[in-house]
């Protein structure tokens, strides 16, 4: 998995999100943007077919505690379905790529 800042308030995560190291890398990249005062973020996930609960929890904290505006773009239907089952489509503003 690789996490890149691809715009002023955009992050792209390539590969499968699986490990605690992946969670930490995502958290570090997002925090590097929020530390600059960014209050709205777009996360693009073109490859991953799932997402660990630690990443989901971190994203929910950003929305509910830190009051971030978030949009997540996913390509894989399985990840989109997971978000739908967990009732996160609206909360995390998940969209299909």
N, C-alpha and C positions, 0 to 999 in steps of 0.2 A: 504494500500500500504506500502511496505517496500523497502528501498534502502540499498543495502550492497555493500561494496567494496569487490570484489571476486578475485582480482588479482592485480598485480602491477599497471596495467593501465586498469582495468576492473571493471565495475559496473553492478550489476544485480538488476533489478526493478521487484518485484513480486507484484501481485494484480493489481487492476485497478488504473490508474493515473487519478485523477479527480479534486482534489481541489487545492487551492492556497497553502495550507500547503504541498501538494505533490510536487508542483513546487519548493517550498523553500527547501524541503529536498533533491530533486534531485540536485538543484543548489549548496547546501552546500557540498554534497558528491563529485560532479564534481570539485568544487573549491578546495577541500582538496587534490585532485590529481594534479590539475594544479599548485597549490602553491608549490608542490614538484618538479616542472619542467617537468612534463609529457607533451609531445606534441602530443601524439597519444592515443586515448581512444576507448575502446570497451564498448558498452552499450547493455546489453542483456535484452529483455523485453518478457518473456515467457507467461505472462498472460493478459496484458491489451489489450482491444479491441479498445481503442481510446487514444488520447493524446491532452491535452488542448493547445490552441494557445500560452499560456505563455511558456510552455515547448518547443514547436517548435521554438518559437522566440529565446529562450535562446540557443538552439542547433545551430541555424543558426548563432547567434552572435559568438559562439565558433569557427565555421568554417570560417566565413567571416571576422570577426574582430580580433579574437585571433589566427587565422591561425592554428587551431587544426586539426589534421587528425582524422577522426571519422569513426567508423563502428557501425551500429546499427543492432542487430539481433532481429527480431520479429517472434513470432510463430503464432499469430492470423491473419487470412487472412483479416479481416476487417481493422486492423491497417495497414497492408501492402498496402491494396487498398487505404486507406486514404493518405498514403505517396505517392502513385503513382498518385492519383488525384491532389495532391498539387505539383507534379513534384519535389519531394524530394528524390527519390530513388538514383539518382546519387549524388546530393549535400551532402546528409548525409550518403551515402554509405550503404543503407538499404539492408539487406539480410534476406531471410527466414531461420528460424531455422529448 
